[in-house]
Amino acid sequence: MATTSYLTPTQSYAAGALFGLALHQAQIHQTNPLGLFDPTDDDRTKTSDSSSSSNDAVSEDPGLWVHQNSGLLRPVFKFLEISSNAWYGLEETAGTSSANHHVGAFLRLLAEESGENSSQREEQELALSTAVDVTARSMEEDSESSKSKREKLREYEHECREKFSTAEVQSNLEAEDVHLLQETDSNTFEIKDADHALMSKMTEKPIEEVTMLSYRRKVTVLYVLLSACLADTSDDNKKSNRQRKGYDARHRVALRLLATWFDIKWTKMEAIEIMVACSAMALAKEGESKREEEKQPSKNKWAKWKRGGIIGAAAVTGGALMAITGGLAAPAIAAGLSALAPTLGTLIPVIGAGGFAAAASAAGTVAGSVAVAASFGAAGAGLTGTKMARRVGSVDEFEFKAIGENHNQGRLAVEILVSGFVFDEEDFVRPWEGQNDNLESYVLQWESKNLIAVSTAIQDWLTSGLALQMMKQGAMLTVLSTLVTALAWPAALLAATDFIDSKWTIAVDRSDKAGKLLAEVLLSGLQGNRPVTLVGYSLGARVIFKCLQFLAETERDAELVERVVLLGAPISINDENWEAARKMVAGRFVNAYSKNDWMLGVAFRASLLTQGLAGIQPINIPGIENVDVTDLIEGHSSYLWATQLVLDQLELDTYYPVFRSTTCKQ
């Protein structure tokens, strides 16, 4: 069976071309997020990395993701069995023109039908799309778990409000004070509601030609392209700057955009990821069993199952499925496989020579199955329990803890969540327990002793008589005003906050070092070769930012990190290289800030008389989404319980920037 026999050569060519267009547009959106600019304004739009070049040809601009040296596109073409004579032309088309000029043409090619083996392809497409639907539905039906998570989050919010929020709530700026502060520097605080400013600038309807494609064809194409991204095909280009195999973050962002063009929900793509991952693990398991059979043929149960197993057995028998995947299969994949049985039971055995287990039989083979299996990193548990204590300076605590229910479930993407304002060890985990996405999630517990000390010191000062008196006198408005006017702070305020300085200075130093450790973890591949989403608040956001800065120093591209969200970040705006950090993130980069978080200003005052602060104002860096969460954040401690609410409104699985600030506080 040919690798991509379920697509005709013309369809494979069109699929490769569309992926190239999506890959290049994804790079453009690093600095011009979809919805923030009109791509027709400049057909030759480049990223900031290559904007200084006057060359139009992709071959002369190695900074482009579609350039052959990136190692991102040609392996996909090779997997799709596109003639090498066409590669250069496809790269030029993807890299030098606006996507809008060519997407429609390639969609029409993709919709073409061929009489040869058409009935078999239709059966394969039906089986595959049905399995994807069932798998996605199973992933979404865990509503009881979701309700339980949200109930726990509400309980946590109630506890936090009783303990921490009183002083900050009392000191909230009045509406007119916020207005005055905005007028102090309109350029600094200008931010629009994304629902209006962004959605009005982008086409909400799918591209017209996509209606020519059947849903089944769209799913099949996405399945094929994911397989191509994961395939461990040999790269003949010795100049490739891609430093690792596996699932590249830039590939996943391109697939996000392609799914958007196809008008396919991202949950369907996540279902495809799970199916491919479990199938790859099955093939890896088969390889291990063959080696064991050579040593102990009489004891090998796998060989007996393989000889007698057909698709129906794999679908109906959960135990057999678990045997295939070595314990990796999710309940959702079992449901998805059962949908395959009626169609594929008479077509292809569950395990064929060079074939997939279960669902993947509908779409051929993945050349990189072994590489995919390896990409999970220590069977998907590479981060759990990882301790990096004392490897950098005086960092004494650095440990990942698994949270959520998506572990050992074939997830092809990882999420690392970092708290930075905590009063006990539970605060590293509880702010994130309401997460309801389909990622494999970990929280980072780091330097709890120092973080608890500085958080407690700040809270003690907030409840002191002097602080309450200064709040009544409006001194906190002065704190925020100085951030944009560089005025001197009142001497009384400076004296009152001196006792915070030593603890804060230590915590900031440790956060910078923890950021370097986090970068080392990602570079070492402990998360497996899977794209990573990084989310953090307060000093946790600083850990993430410093991680990105360290990655930039290694001259890596955006291959590791897919998305980043910084909430209430204590990071100077004009004193840090934000452009370098942005370059390390393939997809969305969000800076969420609260204009009335004066407490953050007090704690970070040492560098604020001349520099801005990301946690209280927007950053004027192309490609960074600035989101005003003032309506959701009453004070800095609010991030403990309101982080999940902010993440819900960001809708991170949407390709373009979204923030629904009209949601009422709960």
C-alpha positions as CSV (number, residue, x, y, z in Angstrom):
1,M,0.0,0.0,0.0
2,A,1.4,3.4,-0.9
3,T,1.9,5.7,2.0
4,T,-0.8,8.2,1.0
5,S,-2.9,6.0,-1.3
6,Y,-6.1,7.5,0.3
7,L,-5.2,10.8,-1.5
8,T,-4.7,11.1,-5.2
9,P,-1.4,12.7,-6.4
10,T,-3.3,15.9,-7.2
11,Q,-4.9,15.9,-3.8
12,S,-1.5,15.3,-2.1
13,Y,0.0,18.1,-4.1
14,A,-2.8,20.5,-3.0
15,A,-2.6,19.3,0.6
16,G,1.2,20.0,0.7
17,A,0.6,23.4,-0.9
18,L,-2.1,24.4,1.6
19,F,0.2,23.3,4.5
20,G,3.0,25.5,3.1
21,L,0.7,28.5,2.9
22,A,-0.5,27.9,6.4
23,L,3.0,27.5,7.7
24,H,4.1,30.8,6.2
25,Q,1.0,32.7,7.3
26,A,1.6,31.3,10.8
27,Q,5.0,32.9,10.8
28,I,3.6,36.2,9.6
29,H,1.1,36.0,12.4
30,Q,3.9,35.9,15.0
31,T,4.3,39.6,14.6
32,N,0.9,40.4,13.0
33,P,-1.7,38.2,14.7
34,L,-4.7,37.3,12.5
35,G,-7.3,40.0,13.1
36,L,-4.8,42.8,13.9
37,F,-3.8,43.5,10.3
38,D,-5.0,43.2,6.7
39,P,-2.8,40.7,4.9
40,T,-3.6,42.2,1.6
41,D,-1.8,45.4,2.6
42,D,1.6,43.8,1.8
43,D,1.8,40.6,-0.1
44,R,5.5,40.3,0.8
45,T,5.0,40.6,4.6
46,K,7.9,39.1,6.4
47,T,8.5,38.3,10.0
48,S,10.6,40.6,12.1
49,D,13.4,38.2,11.7
50,S,13.6,38.7,8.0
51,S,11.9,42.1,7.4
52,S,15.2,43.7,6.7
53,S,15.7,41.6,3.6
54,S,14.8,43.0,0.3
55,N,14.8,39.6,-1.4
56,D,11.4,38.2,-2.5
57,A,12.6,34.7,-3.2
58,V,12.2,32.1,-0.5
59,S,15.5,30.6,-1.5
60,E,17.3,33.8,-0.6
61,D,15.6,34.2,2.8
62,P,16.6,31.4,5.2
63,G,14.7,33.0,8.1
64,L,11.4,31.8,6.6
65,W,9.8,28.7,8.0
66,V,9.0,27.5,4.5
67,H,12.7,27.7,3.5
68,Q,14.3,24.4,2.9
69,N,16.8,25.0,5.7
70,S,14.0,25.1,8.3
71,G,13.4,21.4,7.8
72,L,9.7,22.0,8.3
73,L,8.2,21.7,4.8
74,R,10.2,19.4,2.6
75,P,9.8,16.3,4.9
76,V,6.1,16.9,4.6
77,F,6.4,17.0,0.8
78,K,8.4,13.8,0.9
79,F,5.9,12.0,3.0
80,L,3.1,13.1,0.7
81,E,5.1,11.7,-2.2
82,I,5.1,15.0,-4.1
83,S,7.6,15.1,-6.9
84,S,10.8,16.8,-5.7
85,N,10.7,18.8,-9.0
86,A,7.6,20.7,-7.5
87,W,9.1,21.5,-4.1
88,Y,10.8,24.7,-5.0
89,G,7.7,26.1,-6.7
90,L,5.5,25.2,-3.7
91,E,8.0,26.9,-1.4
92,E,8.0,30.0,-3.5
93,T,4.2,30.1,-3.7
94,A,3.9,29.7,0.1
95,G,6.6,32.2,0.9
96,T,6.1,35.1,-1.4
97,S,2.3,35.6,-1.7
98,S,-0.6,36.3,0.4
99,A,-2.5,33.1,1.4
100,N,-5.8,34.6,0.1
101,H,-4.4,34.6,-3.5
102,H,-3.9,30.8,-3.6
103,V,-5.8,29.0,-0.9
104,G,-9.0,28.9,-3.0
105,A,-7.2,27.4,-6.0
106,F,-5.6,24.6,-3.9
107,L,-8.9,23.9,-2.2
108,R,-10.5,23.3,-5.6
109,L,-7.8,20.9,-6.5
110,L,-8.3,19.1,-3.1
111,A,-12.0,18.7,-3.9
112,E,-11.3,16.9,-7.2
113,E,-12.4,13.3,-7.4
114,S,-10.7,10.4,-9.2
115,G,-12.5,7.3,-10.5
116,E,-9.5,5.1,-9.6
117,N,-10.2,3.4,-6.3
118,S,-12.7,6.1,-5.4
119,S,-15.1,3.8,-3.7
120,Q,-12.4,2.5,-1.4
121,R,-11.2,6.0,-0.6
122,E,-14.8,7.0,0.2
123,E,-15.1,4.1,2.6
124,Q,-11.8,5.0,4.2
125,E,-12.8,8.7,4.6
126,L,-16.1,7.7,6.1
127,A,-14.5,5.3,8.6
128,L,-11.9,7.9,9.6
129,S,-14.3,10.8,10.0
130,T,-16.7,8.7,12.0
131,A,-13.9,7.6,14.3
132,V,-12.8,11.2,14.7
133,D,-16.3,12.3,15.5
134,V,-16.8,9.6,18.2
135,T,-13.4,10.3,19.7
136,A,-14.0,14.0,19.9
137,R,-17.5,13.5,21.3
138,S,-16.1,11.2,24.0
139,M,-13.5,13.8,24.9
140,E,-16.2,16.4,25.4
141,E,-18.7,14.3,27.3
142,D,-16.8,14.3,30.5
143,S,-19.1,17.0,31.9
144,E,-19.3,15.7,35.4
145,S,-15.6,16.0,35.8
146,S,-15.7,19.5,34.4
147,K,-18.5,20.5,36.8
148,S,-16.5,19.0,39.7
149,K,-13.4,21.0,38.7
150,R,-15.4,24.3,38.6
151,E,-17.0,23.6,41.9
152,K,-13.6,23.1,43.5
153,L,-12.5,26.4,41.9
154,R,-15.4,28.3,43.4
155,E,-14.6,26.9,46.8
156,Y,-11.0,28.0,46.4
157,E,-12.1,31.4,45.3
158,H,-14.3,31.7,48.4
159,E,-11.4,30.7,50.7
160,C,-9.0,33.1,49.0
161,R,-11.4,36.0,49.2
162,E,-12.0,35.6,52.9
163,K,-8.2,35.5,53.6
164,F,-6.6,37.8,51.1
165,S,-8.7,40.1,49.1
166,T,-10.2,42.5,51.7
167,A,-7.4,45.1,51.7
168,E,-7.1,45.1,47.9
169,V,-10.8,45.3,47.3
170,Q,-11.0,48.3,49.7
171,S,-8.2,50.0,47.7
172,N,-9.6,49.5,44.2
173,L,-9.5,52.6,42.1
174,E,-12.7,54.4,41.5
175,A,-13.9,54.5,37.9
176,E,-13.0,58.1,37.5
177,D,-9.5,57.5,38.9
178,V,-8.9,54.8,36.3
179,H,-10.1,57.2,33.6
180,L,-7.7,59.9,34.8
181,L,-4.9,57.3,34.8
182,Q,-5.7,56.3,31.3
183,E,-5.6,60.0,30.2
184,T,-2.1,60.3,31.7
185,D,-0.7,58.4,28.8
186,S,-3.4,57.3,26.3
187,N,-0.8,55.5,24.1
188,T,0.2,53.3,27.0
189,F,-3.2,52.2,28.1
190,E,-5.2,52.1,24.9
191,I,-6.7,48.7,24.4
192,K,-9.8,47.6,22.5
193,D,-12.2,44.8,23.2
194,A,-11.0,42.0,21.0
195,D,-14.6,40.9,20.3
196,H,-15.1,44.1,18.4
197,A,-11.7,45.3,17.2
198,L,-10.4,42.0,16.1
199,M,-13.4,40.1,14.8
200,S,-14.4,43.1,12.7
201,K,-11.1,42.9,10.9
202,M,-11.2,39.3,9.9
203,T,-13.5,37.2,7.8
204,E,-15.8,35.2,10.1
205,K,-17.0,32.9,7.3
206,P,-14.7,30.1,6.0
207,I,-13.1,30.6,2.7
208,E,-15.7,30.2,0.0
209,E,-14.0,27.3,-1.8
210,V,-13.9,25.2,1.4
211,T,-17.6,24.5,0.9
212,M,-16.6,22.4,-2.1
213,L,-14.8,20.0,0.3
214,S,-16.7,17.4,2.1
215,Y,-16.2,17.1,5.9
216,R,-14.8,13.7,5.3
217,R,-12.1,15.0,2.9
218,K,-11.2,17.8,5.3
219,V,-10.7,15.3,8.2
220,T,-8.6,13.0,5.9
221,V,-6.4,15.8,4.8
222,L,-5.7,16.9,8.4
223,Y,-5.0,13.3,9.4
224,V,-2.5,13.0,6.5
225,L,-0.8,16.2,7.2
226,L,-0.4,15.4,10.9
227,S,1.1,12.1,10.0
228,A,3.4,13.9,7.6
229,C,4.5,16.3,10.4
230,L,5.3,13.4,12.7
231,A,6.9,11.1,10.2
232,D,10.5,10.5,10.9
233,T,11.5,10.7,7.2
234,S,15.2,11.1,6.5
235,D,16.1,14.7,5.6
236,D,18.7,14.9,2.9
237,N,19.3,18.6,3.6
238,K,22.4,18.8,5.8
239,K,21.9,22.5,6.3
240,S,18.6,22.1,8.1
241,N,18.5,24.1,11.3
242,R,15.8,22.0,12.9
243,Q,17.4,20.6,16.0
244,R,14.9,17.8,16.9
245,K,12.4,15.4,15.5
246,G,8.9,14.9,16.8
247,Y,6.0,17.3,16.8
248,D,7.2,20.8,16.1
249,A,5.3,23.7,17.7
250,R,5.4,25.5,14.3
251,H,3.7,22.5,12.6
252,R,0.9,22.5,15.2
253,V,0.3,26.2,14.8
254,A,0.1,25.8,11.0
255,L,-2.4,22.9,11.5
256,R,-4.4,25.2,13.7
257,L,-4.6,27.8,10.9
258,L,-5.5,25.1,8.3
259,A,-8.3,23.8,10.6
260,T,-9.6,27.4,10.8
261,W,-9.5,27.6,7.0
262,F,-11.4,24.3,6.8
263,D,-13.9,25.4,9.4
264,I,-13.1,22.4,11.5
265,K,-13.3,22.6,15.3
266,W,-9.9,22.2,17.0
267,T,-11.3,19.4,19.2
268,K,-11.6,17.3,16.0
269,M,-7.9,17.9,15.4
270,E,-7.1,16.9,18.9
271,A,-9.0,13.7,18.4
272,I,-6.9,13.0,15.3
273,E,-3.8,13.6,17.4
274,I,-4.9,11.0,19.9
275,M,-5.7,8.5,17.2
276,V,-2.4,8.9,15.5
277,A,-0.5,8.8,18.8
278,C,-2.2,5.6,20.0
279,S,-1.7,4.0,16.7
280,A,2.0,4.9,16.7
281,M,2.4,3.5,20.2
282,A,0.6,0.3,19.0
283,L,3.1,-0.1,16.2
284,A,6.0,0.5,18.7
285,K,4.5,-2.1,21.0
286,E,4.3,-4.5,18.1
287,G,8.0,-4.0,17.3
288,E,8.9,-4.6,21.0
289,S,6.8,-7.8,21.0
290,K,8.4,-9.1,17.8
291,R,11.8,-8.8,19.5
292,E,10.5,-10.5,22.6
293,E,8.9,-13.2,20.4
294,E,12.3,-14.0,18.9
295,K,13.6,-14.7,22.4
296,Q,10.5,-16.3,23.9
297,P,8.0,-17.2,21.1
298,S,6.0,-19.5,23.3
299,K,5.2,-16.8,25.9
300,N,4.3,-14.1,23.5
301,K,0.6,-13.3,23.9
302,W,0.8,-10.4,21.5
303,A,1.7,-12.6,18.6
304,K,-1.4,-14.8,19.2
305,W,-3.6,-11.7,19.5
306,K,-2.2,-10.2,16.3
307,R,-2.7,-13.4,14.2
308,G,-6.4,-13.7,15.2
309,G,-7.2,-10.0,15.8
310,I,-9.3,-8.0,13.4
311,I,-10.6,-4.5,13.7
312,G,-13.8,-5.6,15.5
313,A,-11.8,-7.3,18.3
314,A,-9.8,-4.2,18.9
315,A,-12.8,-2.0,18.9
316,V,-15.0,-4.1,21.2
317,T,-12.5,-5.5,23.6
318,G,-11.1,-2.7,25.8
319,G,-8.5,-5.1,27.3
320,A,-7.2,-5.9,23.8
321,L,-6.9,-2.2,23.1
322,M,-5.0,-1.6,26.2
323,A,-2.7,-4.4,25.2
324,I,-2.1,-2.8,21.8
325,T,-1.2,0.6,23.2
326,G,0.7,-0.4,26.3
327,G,-1.7,1.4,28.6
328,L,-1.6,4.6,26.6
329,A,-5.1,4.5,25.0
330,A,-7.7,6.8,26.3
331,P,-11.3,5.8,26.8
332,A,-12.2,8.2,24.0
333,I,-10.0,6.3,21.5
334,A,-11.8,3.0,22.5
335,A,-15.1,4.6,21.6
336,G,-13.6,6.0,18.4
337,L,-12.3,2.7,17.3
338,S,-15.7,1.0,17.8
339,A,-17.0,3.4,15.2
340,L,-14.5,2.0,12.7
341,A,-15.5,-1.6,13.0
342,P,-18.5,-1.8,10.6
343,T,-16.6,-0.3,7.7
344,L,-13.1,-1.5,8.2
345,G,-13.8,-4.9,9.6
346,T,-14.0,-6.3,6.0
347,L,-11.3,-4.1,4.6
348,I,-8.1,-4.1,6.6
349,P,-6.9,-6.2,9.5
350,V,-6.2,-4.3,12.7
351,I,-2.5,-5.0,12.4
352,G,-1.2,-5.5,8.8
353,A,2.3,-5.7,7.5
354,G,3.4,-2.1,7.7
355,G,-0.1,-1.0,8.7
356,F,-1.6,0.7,11.8
357,A,-3.5,-0.6,14.7
358,A,-7.1,0.4,14.8
359,A,-8.1,3.8,13.5
360,A,-5.0,4.4,11.5
361,S,-5.8,1.5,9.2
362,A,-8.3,3.8,7.5
363,A,-5.6,6.1,6.3
364,G,-2.5,4.1,5.6
365,T,0.7,4.1,7.5
366,V,2.7,6.7,9.4
367,A,6.4,6.4,8.5
368,G,7.3,8.0,11.8
369,S,5.4,5.8,14.2
370,V,8.4,4.9,16.2
371,A,9.5,8.5,16.4
372,V,6.0,9.4,17.6
373,A,6.1,6.8,20.3
374,A,9.5,8.2,21.4
375,S,8.1,11.7,21.4
376,F,6.1,11.1,24.5
377,G,9.2,11.0,26.5
378,A,9.5,8.2,29.1
379,A,6.0,6.9,28.2
380,G,4.5,10.3,28.8
381,A,5.8,10.7,32.3
382,G,9.1,12.4,31.7
383,L,8.2,15.5,33.7
384,T,6.4,13.9,36.6
385,G,8.6,14.1,39.7
386,T,11.4,15.8,37.9
387,K,13.5,17.7,40.4
388,M,16.2,20.1,39.4
389,A,17.3,21.3,42.8
390,R,20.5,23.3,43.2
391,R,21.5,23.0,39.5
392,V,21.4,26.8,39.1
393,G,22.7,29.1,41.8
394,S,20.7,28.8,45.0
395,V,17.5,27.3,43.6
396,D,16.4,24.8,46.1
397,E,13.1,23.6,44.8
398,F,12.0,22.9,41.2
399,E,9.5,20.1,40.7
400,F,6.8,19.2,38.2
401,K,3.5,17.8,39.4
402,A,1.0,16.1,37.1
403,I,-2.6,17.5,37.3
404,G,-5.7,16.7,35.4
405,E,-6.9,13.4,33.7
406,N,-5.0,13.5,30.4
407,H,-1.9,11.7,31.4
408,N,-0.9,8.5,29.5
409,Q,-3.8,9.3,27.2
410,G,-2.0,9.9,23.9
411,R,-1.9,13.7,24.2
412,L,0.4,15.2,21.6
413,A,0.8,18.6,23.4
414,V,1.9,19.6,26.9
415,E,0.9,22.4,29.2
416,I,3.1,23.8,32.0
417,L,1.4,26.0,34.6
418,V,3.4,28.3,36.9
419,S,2.1,30.1,40.0
420,G,4.0,33.0,41.4
421,F,2.0,34.5,44.3
422,V,1.4,31.8,46.9
423,F,0.7,31.5,50.6
424,D,1.0,27.8,51.0
425,E,2.0,24.8,48.8
426,E,-1.6,24.2,47.7
427,D,-1.5,27.5,45.9
428,F,0.8,26.1,43.3
429,V,-1.9,23.6,42.2
430,R,-5.3,24.9,43.1
431,P,-5.5,27.9,40.8
432,W,-5.2,25.5,37.8
433,E,-7.6,22.8,38.9
434,G,-10.3,24.2,36.8
435,Q,-8.5,23.7,33.6
436,N,-10.7,21.9,31.1
437,D,-8.6,21.6,28.0
438,N,-7.2,18.5,26.3
439,L,-3.6,19.0,27.1
440,E,-1.3,16.9,29.3
441,S,-0.9,19.3,32.2
442,Y,1.8,19.9,34.8
443,V,2.2,22.5,37.5
444,L,5.7,23.7,38.4
445,Q,6.4,24.0,42.2
446,W,9.4,26.1,42.7
447,E,11.0,28.0,45.6
448,S,7.9,27.7,47.7
449,K,9.8,29.0,50.8
450,N,10.8,32.3,49.2
451,L,7.5,32.8,47.4
452,I,5.4,32.2,50.5
453,A,7.7,34.6,52.4
454,V,7.3,37.5,49.9
455,S,3.6,36.9,49.4
456,T,3.0,36.9,53.1
457,A,5.1,40.1,53.6
458,I,3.1,41.9,51.0
459,Q,-0.2,40.8,52.4
460,D,0.9,41.8,55.9
461,W,1.7,45.3,54.7
462,L,-1.6,45.5,52.8
463,T,-3.4,45.0,56.1
464,S,-1.3,47.3,58.1
465,G,-2.7,50.6,59.5
466,L,-0.2,52.7,57.4
467,A,-1.2,50.9,54.2
468,L,-4.9,51.4,54.8
469,Q,-4.4,55.0,55.7
470,M,-2.4,55.6,52.4
471,M,-5.1,53.9,50.5
472,K,-7.7,56.3,51.9
473,Q,-5.4,59.2,51.0
474,G,-5.2,58.1,47.4
475,A,-1.5,57.4,47.5
476,M,-2.0,54.2,45.4
477,L,-3.2,56.3,42.5
478,T,0.1,58.1,42.8
479,V,1.9,54.7,42.6
480,L,0.2,53.9,39.3
481,S,0.7,57.4,37.9
482,T,4.4,57.3,38.4
483,L,4.6,54.2,36.2
484,V,3.8,56.4,33.1
485,T,5.0,59.8,34.3
486,A,8.3,58.9,36.0
487,L,7.4,61.1,39.0
488,A,9.1,60.4,42.4
489,W,7.1,58.4,44.9
490,P,6.1,59.9,48.2
491,A,8.9,59.4,50.7
492,A,6.4,57.8,53.2
493,L,5.5,55.2,50.7
494,L,9.1,54.3,49.9
495,A,9.9,54.0,53.6
496,A,6.9,51.9,54.3
497,T,7.7,49.4,51.6
498,D,11.4,49.0,52.4
499,F,10.8,45.8,54.4
500,I,9.4,44.1,51.3
501,D,12.5,44.7,49.3
502,S,14.8,42.1,50.6
503,K,12.3,39.2,50.2
504,W,11.1,40.5,46.8
505,T,14.7,40.8,45.5
506,I,15.4,37.2,46.5
507,A,12.2,36.0,44.9
508,V,12.9,37.9,41.6
509,D,16.4,36.4,41.5
510,R,15.1,32.9,42.0
511,S,12.5,33.4,39.4
512,D,15.1,34.3,36.8
513,K,17.1,31.2,37.7
514,A,14.0,29.0,37.7
515,G,13.4,30.3,34.2
516,K,16.7,29.1,33.1
517,L,16.0,25.7,34.6
518,L,12.7,25.5,32.8
519,A,14.4,26.2,29.5
520,E,16.9,23.5,30.2
521,V,14.0,21.1,30.9
522,L,12.4,21.9,27.5
523,L,15.7,21.7,25.7
524,S,16.4,18.3,27.2
525,G,13.0,17.0,26.0
526,L,11.7,15.7,29.3
527,Q,8.3,16.7,28.1
528,G,8.8,14.5,25.0
529,N,9.1,16.0,21.6
530,R,5.8,17.7,21.9
531,P,4.7,21.4,21.7
532,V,4.4,23.2,25.0
533,T,1.9,25.8,26.2
534,L,3.3,27.9,29.1
535,V,0.9,29.8,31.4
536,G,2.0,31.7,34.5
537,Y,0.9,34.5,36.8
538,S,2.9,37.0,38.9
539,L,6.4,35.8,39.4
540,G,5.4,32.6,37.6
541,A,5.0,34.7,34.5
542,R,8.5,36.0,35.0
543,V,9.8,32.4,35.2
544,I,8.2,31.8,31.8
545,F,9.6,35.0,30.3
546,K,13.1,34.3,31.5
547,C,12.7,30.8,30.1
548,L,12.0,32.3,26.7
549,Q,14.9,34.6,26.9
550,F,17.3,31.7,27.7
551,L,15.9,29.8,24.8
552,A,16.6,32.8,22.5
553,E,20.2,32.8,23.7
554,T,20.6,29.2,22.5
555,E,19.6,30.4,19.0
556,R,16.7,28.0,18.8
557,D,13.6,28.9,16.8
558,A,10.0,28.5,17.8
559,E,10.1,24.7,17.7
560,L,9.4,24.0,21.4
561,V,6.8,26.5,22.6
562,E,3.4,26.8,20.9
563,R,1.6,29.4,23.1
564,V,2.4,31.6,26.1
565,V,0.1,33.5,28.5
566,L,1.6,35.9,31.1
567,L,-0.7,37.2,33.8
568,G,0.2,40.1,36.1
569,A,3.8,39.8,35.0
570,P,6.5,41.7,37.1
571,I,8.6,42.3,34.0
572,S,9.9,45.7,32.8
573,I,8.7,46.7,29.4
574,N,11.5,48.8,28.1
575,D,14.4,47.1,29.9
576,E,13.9,43.6,28.4
577,N,14.2,42.0,25.0
578,W,10.6,41.2,24.3
579,E,11.2,40.7,20.6
580,A,13.6,37.8,21.3
581,A,11.1,36.2,23.7
582,R,8.3,36.6,21.1
583,K,10.4,34.8,18.5
584,M,10.5,31.7,20.7
585,V,6.7,31.2,20.6
586,A,5.2,29.8,17.5
587,G,1.6,30.8,18.2
588,R,-0.3,33.2,20.4
589,F,1.6,35.3,23.0
590,V,-0.7,37.0,25.5
591,N,0.1,39.7,28.1
592,A,-2.8,40.0,30.4
593,Y,-2.6,43.1,32.7
594,S,-4.7,44.9,35.2
595,K,-4.5,48.7,35.3
596,N,-5.3,48.9,39.0
597,D,-2.8,46.3,40.3
598,W,-1.0,48.9,42.3
599,M,0.3,46.2,44.7
600,L,2.5,44.9,41.8
601,G,3.8,48.4,41.3
602,V,4.7,48.7,44.9
603,A,6.6,45.4,45.0
604,F,8.4,46.0,41.7
605,R,9.0,49.8,42.3
606,A,12.8,49.6,42.1
607,S,12.8,49.6,38.3
608,L,9.6,51.5,37.6
609,L,10.6,55.1,37.9
610,T,11.8,55.0,34.3
611,Q,10.5,51.7,33.0
612,G,6.9,50.4,32.4
613,L,5.6,47.2,33.8
614,A,3.9,44.4,31.8
615,G,1.5,43.4,34.6
616,I,-0.2,46.8,34.6
617,Q,0.0,48.1,31.1
618,P,0.2,46.9,27.4
619,I,3.5,46.1,25.6
620,N,4.1,47.8,22.3
621,I,5.7,44.8,20.6
622,P,4.4,43.4,17.4
623,G,2.8,40.0,17.8
624,I,2.0,40.3,21.6
625,E,-1.7,40.3,22.4
626,N,-2.3,42.8,25.2
627,V,-5.5,42.0,27.1
628,D,-6.9,44.3,29.7
629,V,-8.3,42.2,32.6
630,T,-8.9,45.0,35.0
631,D,-12.6,44.1,35.2
632,L,-11.7,40.6,36.3
633,I,-8.8,41.3,38.6
634,E,-9.6,43.2,41.8
635,G,-5.9,43.1,43.0
636,H,-2.8,41.0,42.6
637,S,-4.0,38.2,44.9
638,S,-7.0,37.8,42.6
639,Y,-4.9,35.9,40.1
640,L,-5.0,33.0,42.6
641,W,-8.7,32.4,41.8
642,A,-9.4,34.4,38.7
643,T,-6.7,33.0,36.4
644,Q,-9.0,30.3,35.1
645,L,-11.7,32.9,34.4
646,V,-9.2,34.9,32.3
647,L,-8.1,31.8,30.4
648,D,-11.7,30.9,29.6
649,Q,-12.2,34.4,28.1
650,L,-9.0,34.1,26.1
651,E,-10.2,31.0,24.3
652,L,-6.7,29.8,23.6
653,D,-7.7,27.1,21.3
654,T,-9.0,29.7,18.8
655,Y,-6.3,30.6,16.3
656,Y,-6.9,34.4,16.4
657,P,-7.0,36.7,19.4
658,V,-10.2,36.6,21.4
659,F,-11.1,38.1,24.7
660,R,-14.7,38.4,26.0
661,S,-14.3,41.1,28.6
662,T,-18.1,41.5,29.0
663,T,-18.3,38.4,31.3
664,C,-19.6,39.3,34.7
665,K,-17.5,38.6,37.7
666,Q,-18.5,35.5,39.6
